[in-house]
Amino acid sequence: MIDPHGEYAAAFKSNGAIYDVSNLQMPYWLMNFEEHCEVFLTSSGSARQFDADILAKCLLAARAKAASGRRSPSSPSMRRSLTC
C-alpha cells in the first residue's frame, strides 16, 4: 500500500508493505517534466524558467547516462524543448 500521509500504516502494517515518503523511491522517468518542476522548483517568474532550463539539462543528462550508449544523446527523442 502506498500511504504518503501516514493514514493507513497502523491499520495495515501486518497485512503487507507500507510505502511512504521515507521509503518510496521512484525512477526519475516516472514523472513528466511539469511534474518535476512542481516537485523541485520553488522560484517564480523568469527565475523559474532559468531554474527549469537547468533542471531540463539535468534530466536529459540523466536520461543519456541511463541509456548507456543504447542511443545517442543527440537523437530527436532526447532533444525536446522543455518548459514549465
C-alpha positions as a Python dict, from the first residue, in 0.01 Angstrom:
ca = {
    (1, 'M'): (0, 0, 0),
    (2, 'I'): (123, 347, -77),
    (3, 'D'): (48, 569, 222),
    (4, 'P'): (200, 913, 163),
    (5, 'H'): (10, 1076, 452),
    (6, 'G'): (53, 801, 712),
    (7, 'E'): (-321, 736, 740),
    (8, 'Y'): (-325, 358, 691),
    (9, 'A'): (5, 228, 830),
    (10, 'A'): (-133, 133, 1172),
    (11, 'A'): (-435, -50, 1029),
    (12, 'F'): (-248, -245, 760),
    (13, 'K'): (105, -293, 895),
    (14, 'S'): (58, -668, 946),
    (15, 'N'): (-100, -719, 601),
    (16, 'G'): (178, -609, 370),
    (17, 'A'): (442, -349, 299),
    (18, 'I'): (372, 16, 368),
    (19, 'Y'): (540, 275, 142),
    (20, 'D'): (556, 640, 239),
    (21, 'V'): (782, 939, 172),
    (22, 'S'): (1061, 789, 382),
    (23, 'N'): (1097, 463, 191),
    (24, 'L'): (941, 508, -153),
    (25, 'Q'): (1187, 553, -437),
    (26, 'M'): (1065, 626, -788),
    (27, 'P'): (1269, 645, -1106),
    (28, 'Y'): (1302, 995, -1248),
    (29, 'W'): (1134, 891, -1574),
    (30, 'L'): (808, 812, -1397),
    (31, 'M'): (720, 1183, -1387),
    (32, 'N'): (683, 1419, -1680),
    (33, 'F'): (873, 1747, -1692),
    (34, 'E'): (590, 1958, -1550),
    (35, 'E'): (567, 1725, -1250),
    (36, 'H'): (942, 1753, -1195),
    (37, 'C'): (906, 2132, -1195),
    (38, 'E'): (626, 2114, -938),
    (39, 'V'): (838, 1899, -708),
    (40, 'F'): (1181, 2059, -744),
    (41, 'L'): (1135, 2426, -835),
    (42, 'T'): (1038, 2689, -581),
    (43, 'S'): (1119, 3001, -781),
    (44, 'S'): (874, 3208, -985),
    (45, 'G'): (876, 3432, -1291),
    (46, 'S'): (1189, 3449, -1501),
    (47, 'A'): (1390, 3280, -1225),
    (48, 'R'): (1160, 2977, -1253),
    (49, 'Q'): (1227, 2948, -1625),
    (50, 'F'): (1601, 2978, -1562),
    (51, 'D'): (1579, 2701, -1300),
    (52, 'A'): (1359, 2493, -1533),
    (53, 'D'): (1625, 2518, -1804),
    (54, 'I'): (1885, 2382, -1561),
    (55, 'L'): (1651, 2106, -1449),
    (56, 'A'): (1582, 2012, -1812),
    (57, 'K'): (1955, 1979, -1881),
    (58, 'C'): (2000, 1763, -1571),
    (59, 'L'): (1711, 1535, -1665),
    (60, 'L'): (1837, 1499, -2022),
    (61, 'A'): (2185, 1416, -1889),
    (62, 'A'): (2034, 1154, -1655),
    (63, 'R'): (1840, 1003, -1945),
    (64, 'A'): (2154, 994, -2160),
    (65, 'K'): (2351, 831, -1879),
    (66, 'A'): (2077, 572, -1825),
    (67, 'A'): (2071, 494, -2196),
    (68, 'S'): (2437, 389, -2162),
    (69, 'G'): (2509, 410, -2531),
    (70, 'R'): (2186, 248, -2649),
    (71, 'R'): (2119, 567, -2844),
    (72, 'S'): (2288, 898, -2896),
    (73, 'P'): (2204, 1189, -2660),
    (74, 'S'): (2153, 1399, -2973),
    (75, 'S'): (1877, 1176, -3108),
    (76, 'P'): (1544, 1356, -3171),
    (77, 'S'): (1375, 1197, -2870),
    (78, 'M'): (1645, 1341, -2646),
    (79, 'R'): (1628, 1698, -2784),
    (80, 'R'): (1288, 1823, -2675),
    (81, 'S'): (1217, 2179, -2581),
    (82, 'L'): (1115, 2171, -2217),
    (83, 'T'): (929, 2446, -2035),
    (84, 'C'): (710, 2459, -1728),
}
